[in-house]
Amino acid sequence: MPGIDIEVDGLDQLGDVTKAMAIEDEEIPNALKGSIHESAGTLGDRARLRVILEPTHGKKHTGLRAEVAKGVGLQDIPDGYRVTTSMPTPSKAAIPRGMDQHGWRHPVFGQSDNWVVEGTADFSWFMDTMQEGEDLVSDGLQKELENAAERIDNAGRA
C-alpha cells in the first residue's frame, strides 16, 4: 500500500506540516466527494450515450431510447452519489431495466389479449457501464489522496 514519506528539518517545518495535515483533514472529504460526483456524472453521460446508441430493429422509432437517456440522473446519498434512471410515467418505469437486461412485456396498443416482449438487449447499457466505471472512480480517489499528500509534503519543505 502506498505511504507518505515526509522529511522534517526543525520545529518550524514540523509546525508547517502539522498545519497542512489539519487543513487536509478538513479538505480531503470534500475533495473525495467532489471526485465521486465527477466520476458519477461521467458514468451517467456514458450510460446516456450507450442507450442512445443501442441498435434498433425496425424502421419506426418512438423516441424511447432518448426518453430513457433523458431519465438518467444523479442522486446525492450520504456516502457519495448514485446514478439513477427514471421515466416520466409509472407505466414506463420498467423500461430502462428492460432495455438493460431482459426486455419488458406490454399489450400491443392497449389490447389486453395481445402482448409482446420488447427491448431484449444484446448488451447492458446501464449495469455494464457502471461496472466498467470502477477504475474511473478508484483512479479519481487515488489522485485526490496523492494531491493531499503532495501538499503536506510541500509544507514540510517550506
C-alpha positions in Angstrom: 0.0 0.0 0.0 1.3 3.5 -0.9 2.5 5.6 2.0 3.6 9.1 2.7 7.2 10.0 3.5 7.7 13.4 4.9 11.1 14.7 5.9 11.1 17.5 8.5 14.2 19.6 9.5 13.4 21.6 12.6 10.4 22.6 14.6 9.3 25.3 12.2 8.8 22.7 9.4 7.1 20.4 11.9 4.6 23.1 12.7 4.0 23.7 9.0 3.4 20.0 8.3 1.1 19.8 11.3 -0.9 22.8 10.0 -1.0 21.3 6.5 -2.3 18.0 7.9 -5.0 19.8 9.8 -6.1 21.6 6.7 -6.1 18.4 4.6 -8.1 16.6 7.4 -10.8 19.2 6.6 -10.4 19.3 2.8 -9.9 15.6 1.9 -13.6 14.5 2.5 -14.8 17.3 0.2 -12.2 16.5 -2.4 -13.2 12.9 -2.4 -16.9 13.6 -2.6 -16.2 16.0 -5.5 -14.2 13.3 -7.3 -17.0 10.8 -6.8 -19.5 13.4 -8.1 -17.4 14.0 -11.2 -17.0 10.2 -11.8 -20.7 9.5 -11.3 -21.5 12.3 -13.8 -19.2 10.8 -16.3 -20.7 7.4 -15.9 -24.2 8.9 -16.3 -23.1 10.5 -19.5 -21.7 7.2 -20.8 -24.9 5.4 -19.9 -27.0 8.0 -21.8 -24.8 7.7 -24.8 -24.9 3.9 -24.7 -28.7 3.7 -24.6 -29.0 6.2 -27.4 -26.6 4.1 -29.5 -28.4 0.9 -28.8 -29.3 -0.6 -32.2 -32.9 -0.6 -33.3 -34.7 -3.4 -35.1 -37.1 -1.8 -37.5 -37.9 1.3 -39.5 -40.2 3.0 -36.9 -38.7 4.8 -33.9 -40.7 6.0 -31.0 -38.1 8.1 -29.3 -38.0 5.6 -26.4 -34.2 5.5 -26.3 -33.9 9.2 -26.0 -36.6 9.2 -23.3 -34.6 6.6 -21.3 -31.4 8.6 -21.8 -33.2 11.8 -20.5 -34.1 9.9 -17.3 -30.6 9.1 -16.3 -29.6 11.3 -13.3 -27.6 11.6 -10.2 -28.9 11.2 -6.6 -27.0 12.6 -3.7 -26.7 10.0 -1.0 -24.8 10.1 2.4 -21.7 8.4 1.1 -21.5 9.8 -2.4 -23.8 9.7 -5.4 -26.0 7.2 -7.1 -26.6 7.1 -10.9 -30.3 6.5 -11.4 -32.9 6.0 -14.1 -36.4 7.3 -14.1 -39.3 7.6 -16.6 -41.9 10.3 -16.8 -44.8 7.9 -16.0 -45.2 5.0 -13.7 -46.4 2.8 -16.6 -43.0 3.1 -18.2 -40.9 2.6 -15.0 -39.8 -0.9 -16.1 -38.5 0.2 -19.5 -34.9 1.3 -18.5 -34.3 -2.0 -16.7 -35.9 -4.0 -19.5 -33.7 -2.3 -22.1 -30.7 -3.0 -19.9 -31.3 -6.7 -19.2 -34.2 -8.7 -20.3 -36.9 -6.7 -22.1 -40.4 -5.8 -20.9 -43.8 -7.1 -21.7 -46.7 -4.8 -22.8 -50.0 -5.0 -24.6 -50.0 -4.1 -28.3 -51.8 -0.7 -28.5 -53.5 -1.4 -25.2 -55.1 -4.7 -26.4 -55.2 -6.9 -23.3 -55.3 -10.1 -25.4 -52.2 -9.3 -27.5 -48.9 -8.9 -25.5 -45.4 -8.6 -26.8 -41.9 -8.5 -25.3 -39.8 -5.5 -26.3 -36.2 -4.5 -25.8 -34.3 -7.8 -25.3 -30.9 -6.2 -25.2 -27.8 -7.9 -26.5 -25.7 -5.8 -24.0 -26.2 -3.9 -20.9 -26.3 -0.2 -21.4 -26.5 0.7 -17.7 -25.1 -2.0 -15.4 -22.1 -2.8 -17.6 -21.4 0.9 -17.9 -21.5 1.3 -14.1 -19.3 -1.8 -13.5 -16.8 -0.6 -16.2 -16.6 2.7 -14.2 -14.9 1.1 -11.1 -11.4 2.1 -12.3 -12.6 5.7 -13.1 -13.9 6.2 -9.6 -10.9 4.5 -8.0 -8.4 6.5 -10.1 -10.1 9.8 -9.2 -10.0 9.0 -5.5 -6.3 7.9 -5.6 -5.5 11.2 -7.4 -7.1 13.3 -4.7 -5.2 11.4 -2.0 -1.9 11.8 -3.8 -2.6 15.6 -4.2 -3.3 15.9 -0.5 0.0 14.0 0.3 1.9 16.3 -2.0 0.5 19.4 -0.4 1.5 18.1 3.0 5.0 17.2 1.7 5.4 20.6 0.2 4.5 22.2 3.6 7.4 20.2 5.1 9.8 21.7 2.6 8.8 25.3 3.0 
